[in-house]
Amino acid sequence: MIAAALGAAGVLAAMLFASRAPAGADFLLPRRGGWALFRAVMAVNASPAGRLAFELLAALALLACAAGAALSLRRAVRRRPASWSARLGLAMGPLFAALLAARLLSRSLDLLELVWFPYGGADAFVLPASAAIFALALVPAALAAREWAGGRRRRASLLLGALIALDLGGGLYAAAHGVGRVWSPPPGPGKTLYAVLVPRPRASGAGVYVLAPDVFSDGGGAAA
């Protein structure tokens, strides 16, 4: 079960890393350590066959991890319940663990993409960092599902409580760093709101500016 969760975390991290590679080497991005990894991903993305092969391998790896987790859950069940209500109770724990894991993965993506490694940083450290963060969400969920299926409900409840705490803590941390917050009110008619990326030591920031009047309109104007 743990191996399946770790494998899924690694595959998801690789997919995230591949999606962040620039379209070409001519993009003006601050290049951090590990730029060779980005070059390798760009070489794969440049070929339709390479992209298709990567997508198929990632999908097959995720299916293998899901199959391994399902087999582990089946083996963990000591005695198959007879009634439908007992079967539903047996399934509720793994389903709730999967729901919490999905919420944590979504929360992790928000933090990775918007707070820790915004687009434009080209930092290869996002690969091990995202793998560790995804594992932090998937491994406790997998253990909670296995413990619940094995009848050890107290251990499973503790693990589910830890997942809930991680979800709440991640939500508060994301909110404190502006995730989901509107940058500023709409600029109004005759003005344009635009953002400028600003390089930082390990990512990229953004500055928000307003043009008044709108220099992209037919009338033209000066920046304010």
N, C-alpha and C positions, 0 to 999 in steps of 0.2 A: 504493500500500500504506500509506504513511504517512497519506494523507488519510483512508483508511478507518479506520485505528486512531484518529486524532484525532476523527473523527466519532463512532465508537462510544464513546469516552471522554466526549465531550460529552453524548451521549444518556443514558449511564448516570448521569452527574452530575445531569442534569435529573430523571431518575427518582428518584434518591436525594433530591434537594431536595424534590420533590413529595411524597414519602412522609413527610417530616419536618414538613410544614405542620400546625399544630394544626387540630382539627375546627371551631373557631370562634374569633372574636375575643374571646370572653369568658373564654378560658382564661387563668389567672394565670401568665403566663410573662414572664421578663425580656426585654424587646424591645431588640435591638441595632440597629445600623445596617442598613438594607436591609429594614426591616419591610414596606415597600410591596410587595416581591416576595412575601412571605408572604401579604399580603392578596390579591394577584392569584391566587396558587395556591389560596387558600381559596375564592375566587369560582368558580374552575374546578371544584374538588372539590365545591362545593355543588350542582352540577347533574349529574345522571346522564349527560346528553348530553355535557357538558364532560369528565367523567372518561373516557367511552368514546372521545371524539375524541382525547384526550391519549394513551390507551393504544394506539390504532390508529396514531397518528403515530409514537410511540416504537417500536412493533413494526416498522412499515414502514421507519423509519430504520435500525434495527439490521439488518434483512434487506438493505437496500441496501448497508450497510457490509460485511456478510458476502459479498455478491455481488461487490462491488468487490475485496475481498481475494482471493477465489477466482479472479477474472479476472486479477489481477496475478500470482498464483502460476502460473497456466497460461501466461502470457506469459513468465515467468521461466525456464521449463523449456526448455533449448536443444534437447534431443533426448529424445524419449520412450523410456524403456527398453523392451526387448523382453521380458525375462524377468520373472516374477512376483517373484522375489527382489530384482531391481533396482528394481522398482516399489515394493516394500515399503520398501526402503532410502531411496528418494526421499521416501516419505510419512512416514518416521519423524521427520525433522527438524521439519516443520511441526506434526505431532501433538504432539511433545514441547514445542515452543514454545507451542502452545495450552494444554497442561496446566500449564505454568509460569505462563502469563498468568492462567489461572483461579485458581491458588493465590494469586497476588499480588493479584488482585481480591478474593478472600475475605479475605486478610490486611488489605488496605486498608480493607475495610468494617469489620472488627473495630476497627482503629485509629481510623477516622473516627467510628464510632458509640459506642465505649466509652472512648476516651482523649481525642481532640482535640475532638470536638463531641458530647458526650453529649446525649441527648434532653432538651429543656427549655431549651436555650440560645437557640433562635430566632435564630441568627446566620446572616445571608445569605452570609457569607464561606465557608460550607461548599460553596457552588456552585463558585466558581473553584478552591478548594483540592481538592475531590474530582475535578474535571476534570483538574487537573494530575497528581494522584496516579494516576488511572486511565490517563492517557496515559503515565506513566512505566512502567506495566506492559505496556500494549498496543503501544506503538511499538517497543520493542526486540524484543518477540516477533514482530511483523510483519516487521521487518527480518531477524531470524534465519530465519524461514520462507522469505522471499524469497531470501536468500543461499544457503540450503541447496538450494532448488529450482533455483537457477541454477548449482549446482556449486561454489560458493565455500564449501566446508565449513569452512575455517579461520576465516573471518570469522563464519560462523554459529556455530561452536563457542565463539568468544569472546563473542558476544552471549548464547548460552545460558548460559554460565558467569556472565555478569553478572546474568542473571535468577535463577540459583540463589543467587548471593550476596545479591541483594535479598530473596529469599524467606527465607533464613536470618537475615539482619539484621533483617527485619521481625518474624520470629518471636521473636528474642531481645528486641527492643524491646517487643513486645507482652507477653511474659512478665514483663519487668521492671516493666511498668506494671499488672500484675495481671489481664491478659486471661486468662480461663479459670480463674482462681483462685477457690476458694470463699471467700466473705466471712468466714464464721465457722462453727464447728460448729453442728449443730442445737440449738435452745434447749432441747429436752427437753419432757416432758409438762407441761402446765399453764402453758406460756410461749408467747409469740408473738414472732417475729422480724420486724421491719419496717424499711423504709428511708425516710429523709426527704431529699428533694432540697434542696440548699443552693446558692443562686445564687453564681456566681463571675464574674470579669471577662469571660470569653469562653465559658462553657459552664455546666455545673451539676455539683456534686459530690453526694455522698451520705453520710449518716451512718446507721450501723446501730445499732439499739436493741433491747432485749429487755424485754418486759413480763412481770412475774412478780408474782402469778399472772396468768393470761390474762384481761384485762379484756373480751375479746370472748366469753368463755364465759358460761354461765348463772350461774356463781357470782360473777362480777365480781371486783374487786380493785383494787390500787393499782399504779402504775408503779414499777419499780425500776431 
